[in-house]
């Protein structure tokens, strides 16, 4: 299967640790939050073994702490210290990973962690700030030195988006990782609409075709 569209929106979710009974998984108006859509500029690098249904989940950067110190340092340098990680989203929700594609060692570490996290998909981008559709799946830039075997290691599909779009989404992840509504962009206004203790996170919808 391949991805034909991808959209990132902002949603408000409950923090189960606080027993909050307010709104849950509600999309925030785009005038007060981050929103970005892509259509036709997405490459499917590996289809995984998912069904042909569309994919949706909260966006996060896999945390490589403890598994690969060098790659963790490189990841923080590329994505920022405040980007939303697995621990920043309640485990009862679905997840989609995003990260820059750089060294083979770090890409494999990212994918292994996303598999352990139970991610539904992985979105990569080349950290070159390019606005054009990424190279085709058989291009050498996606080589990891294993003859393409990495494409069969994990169960989720792997996609690539333009570098400019990936960097923009990851930059937004750093502003939507706060512990409450007031800690995100337009927090003062959002606090008047939603419970102060709610979490505000980025959600991605991937439109999948056969």
Helices and strands as residue ranges (DSSP letters): E 2-13, G 16-18, E 26-27, G 30-32, E 36-39, E 43-46, E 55-60, H 69-79, G 86-88, E 95-100, H 104-117, E 121-125, G 140-142, G 149-152, E 157-161, H 163-175, G 181-183, H 187-190, E 199-209
